[in-house]
Amino acid sequence: GLVGSEMCIRDRNIAPWPRAYRRVTEKTNSLLYTVVRTAERENLFQWVGPFSPRRIVLVKLRSRLDITKENITEYSRYRVSTVRETAAEEALQHMGYKTVGAYSVDSQIQMLLHERADLTAILEFSLAYFAKENGVDPSVFEVVEIMDESKDYYFALNKNSAPQLVIQLQKALDEMKAEGRLTLYKNKWLGM
């Protein structure tokens, strides 16, 4: 739950992104994280945040010497793993990359590690968390390109959620940021 808050989070469910997204649009007082706040999504949810900058990077295995910063723009040459039905997948397809859809960040990175994908487009801290949790040396990965760092991450609540809930969550988040607790949690969980 939120530290220092009287709120309690119940029924925490982890689901593939498409299912989790759909569930939050259907269930009052439900919350989805991490979500990019876009013009297309603006009126679909109530928003709490931002809580983190979004920095999406294109990553290769360091051992793949054939993939360089100079040839990365030859989009059609590369298969890029990403989580299905995300803004990142859509952006990659518009750029001309062949995407390999995954149901989770873990499977997205596994595709790269097992060379079922040439690259992966991923949030930097998701890659760090995966490496830490799975005992993978982070030096096996190399950032080839920063794809986007223009947006932030939010919590998205069902649009029919209680307004007081949204206010309480925003207040708790603002307090955590002001007290430096978000940075502490990031350091603890990601080793960053």
C-alpha positions in Angstrom: 0.0 0.0 0.0 1.0 3.6 0.1 3.2 4.3 3.1 1.8 6.8 5.5 -1.7 6.5 4.0 -4.9 5.2 5.5 -5.8 3.6 2.2 -5.5 -0.1 1.6 -5.0 -1.7 -1.8 -6.9 -4.9 -2.2 -7.2 -7.5 -4.9 -3.8 -6.8 -6.5 -3.7 -8.7 -9.8 -0.9 -9.0 -12.3 -2.1 -9.6 -15.8 -0.8 -9.3 -19.3 -1.0 -5.6 -20.5 -4.0 -6.0 -22.8 -6.1 -7.8 -20.2 -5.0 -5.4 -17.4 -5.8 -2.4 -19.5 -9.2 -3.7 -20.5 -10.0 -4.6 -16.8 -9.3 -1.1 -15.6 -11.6 0.4 -18.2 -14.4 -1.9 -17.0 -14.0 -2.0 -13.2 -14.7 1.1 -11.0 -12.0 2.0 -8.4 -9.4 -0.1 -10.2 -5.9 1.2 -11.0 -3.4 0.5 -13.7 0.3 1.3 -13.7 2.6 2.3 -15.4 0.7 4.2 -18.0 1.7 6.9 -20.5 -0.8 9.7 -20.5 -1.6 10.3 -24.2 -4.2 12.4 -25.9 -6.0 9.2 -27.0 -6.2 7.9 -23.4 -6.9 11.3 -21.7 -10.7 10.9 -21.3 -10.6 7.1 -20.7 -9.2 7.4 -17.2 -8.7 9.6 -14.2 -5.0 10.3 -13.7 -2.6 10.3 -10.7 1.0 11.4 -11.2 3.3 11.8 -12.8 5.4 9.5 -10.7 8.3 8.7 -13.0 9.9 9.9 -16.3 9.5 7.5 -19.2 12.8 6.7 -20.9 12.4 4.1 -23.6 15.6 2.7 -25.0 16.4 0.4 -27.8 18.7 -2.3 -26.5 20.8 -5.0 -28.1 23.0 -7.8 -26.6 26.5 -6.4 -26.3 27.8 -9.5 -28.2 25.8 -8.5 -31.3 28.6 -6.6 -33.1 26.6 -6.5 -36.3 24.1 -4.0 -34.8 25.6 -0.6 -34.4 24.4 3.0 -33.8 25.2 3.7 -37.4 23.0 1.0 -39.0 20.2 1.0 -36.4 18.1 3.2 -38.8 17.9 0.3 -41.3 14.7 -0.5 -39.6 13.4 -3.4 -41.7 16.6 -5.5 -40.9 15.7 -5.9 -37.3 13.1 -7.8 -35.2 12.3 -5.8 -32.0 10.6 -7.4 -29.0 8.1 -5.3 -27.1 5.0 -5.8 -25.0 2.0 -6.3 -27.2 -0.5 -3.4 -27.6 1.6 -0.7 -26.1 2.5 2.7 -27.3 6.1 1.5 -27.8 4.9 -1.3 -30.2 2.9 1.1 -32.2 5.8 3.6 -32.5 8.1 0.9 -33.6 5.7 -0.3 -36.3 5.3 3.3 -37.6 9.1 3.5 -37.8 9.3 0.4 -39.9 10.6 -2.2 -37.5 9.3 -5.7 -37.5 7.9 -6.2 -34.0 7.8 -9.4 -32.0 5.0 -9.1 -29.5 5.4 -10.4 -25.9 2.9 -10.7 -23.1 5.2 -9.4 -20.4 8.5 -7.5 -20.0 10.2 -10.7 -18.8 9.2 -12.6 -22.0 10.3 -9.5 -24.0 13.8 -9.6 -22.6 13.9 -13.4 -22.8 13.3 -13.1 -26.6 16.4 -10.8 -26.8 18.5 -13.1 -24.6 17.6 -16.2 -26.7 18.0 -14.2 -29.9 14.4 -14.5 -31.0 14.7 -10.7 -31.4 17.6 -8.6 -32.5 16.7 -5.6 -30.2 14.2 -4.8 -27.5 12.5 -1.5 -26.9 12.1 -1.1 -23.1 11.9 1.2 -20.2 15.3 1.6 -18.8 14.3 0.8 -15.2 12.4 -2.3 -16.4 15.6 -3.7 -17.8 17.5 -2.9 -14.6 14.8 -4.6 -12.5 14.8 -7.7 -14.7 18.5 -8.0 -14.5 18.5 -7.6 -10.8 15.7 -10.0 -10.2 17.0 -12.7 -12.5 20.7 -12.5 -11.8 21.6 -11.3 -15.2 24.7 -9.3 -15.6 23.5 -5.9 -16.9 26.6 -5.5 -18.9 25.3 -8.1 -21.4 23.0 -5.3 -22.6 23.9 -2.2 -24.6 21.7 0.8 -25.2 21.8 1.5 -28.9 19.4 4.4 -29.1 17.1 6.5 -26.8 13.7 6.2 -28.4 11.7 8.5 -26.3 12.1 10.5 -23.1 9.3 13.0 -23.7 6.6 11.6 -21.5 6.0 10.6 -17.9 4.3 7.6 -16.3 1.0 7.9 -14.4 -1.4 5.7 -12.5 -4.6 5.4 -14.5 -7.8 4.8 -12.6 -11.2 3.8 -14.1 -13.0 6.9 -15.1 -15.9 6.2 -12.8 -13.7 5.8 -9.7 -14.5 7.8 -6.6 -13.1 11.4 -7.0 -12.0 11.2 -3.3 -9.9 8.2 -4.1 -8.1 10.0 -6.9 -7.5 13.0 -4.6 -6.1 10.8 -1.8 -3.8 8.9 -4.2 -2.5 12.1 -5.7 -1.9 13.5 -2.2 0.0 10.4 -1.0 2.1 10.4 -4.2 3.0 14.1 -3.8 4.0 13.4 -0.2 6.2 10.5 -1.2 7.9 12.6 -3.9 8.4 15.5 -1.5 9.9 13.3 1.2 12.2 11.5 -1.3 10.7 8.1 -0.8 10.1 7.5 -4.5 13.9 7.8 -5.1 14.6 5.5 -2.1 12.3 2.9 -3.5 13.8 3.2 -6.9 17.3 2.7 -5.4 16.2 -0.2 -3.3 14.3 -2.2 -6.0 16.4 -1.3 -9.0 19.9 -0.7 -7.6 20.0 2.5 -9.7 
